[in-house]
C-alpha cells in the first residue's frame, strides 16, 4: 500500500493508523500547489479530487476520503476494531463522523480564511465542539476509552488549533490528550517522518 500525504494535513490520520496497526506501507509526499508527488507523478492521475489522503492498493485500486481509508485499514487488521454488528462499532463510526463534520470541517476551513471578523466568528463557533470534546475526554485517556482509529483522526485535526492560534487554555483536558497521543511510539514515528526537523 502507498499513502499519498501532505505533512500535518488530514493524511496524518491514516499514516498514524498504518503504523498503529502494523501494516506494511510506503509514503509519497504530495505538493498540492503543483499537484505533483515527490517522485514527479501527476497526483491528479492518482486522485482526480486533487487532495490527500489517497491510499493506493497493491492491486492498483485507490481509496480516497479519510474515514473510508481508516475503515479499509481496519479491515486489514480485523482484531483492531469492534465487530461491525456491535454497538461499539456504531460508536466508532459515530465518533469518526463527528470528527469529520464538526472538528475537521470546523477547524480545517480556517486555514483558507483571511484574518478578520469572519475568521474570529468561525473560531467562536468551534468553542462548543471543543467543550463537548473536553467533556467526553474527562476521566478517559482516549475518546472512546481505549485508543482507536477515532483518536488517530481526532489527534490530527485537534492539533491544528496550535497552527491556527486557537487557545485550548480553557480545556486543559484537551491539551493533556494531545500530549498523551503524541507520546505514543507509533504516533511519534509518524510525526517524525512528516516533520523531520521539528515535531510538535
Secondary structure, 3 states (H helix, E strand, C coil): CEEEECCCCCHHHHHHHHHHCCCCCEEEEEECCCCEECCCCEHHHHCCCCCCCEEECCCCCEEECHHHHHHHHHHHCHHHCCCCCCHHHHHHHHHHHHHHHHHHHHHHHHHHCCCCHHHHHHHHHHHHHHHHHHHHHCCCCECCECCCHHHHHHHHHHCHHHHHCCCCCCCHHHHHHHHHHHCCHHHHHHHHHHCCCCCC
